[in-house]
Amino acid sequence: MADNNSSGASEHLYLPPAPPNDNHGHTTASWTLVVLVLLGVLVAAGGVLVSKPAIFWVGLGVIALGIVVGKVLQVLGHGQKSEIERARA
């Protein structure tokens, strides 16, 4: 059986550029956010289970606190760098 590529030239592959080497969100800011939001969800769910609206609202407050703390930590430099910052490095 004859080979279709009889000239012996190799085939060229055109692949997109490789993405930057990230940490996939493994930062202090993201872990703090996840832990506080998860804790808030558990507290809020516990408040629903025991029929105590005050505990439910405390859980929602912990969730809101987690979001704020996560954003503050990101702004302070404990989060993942932006694409512009990675390009400068």
Secondary structure, 3 states (H helix, E strand, C coil): CCCCCCCCCCCCCCCCCCCCCCCCCCCHHHHHHHHHHHHHHHHHHHHHHCCCHHHHHHHHHHHHHHHHHHHHHHHHHHCCCCHHHHHHC
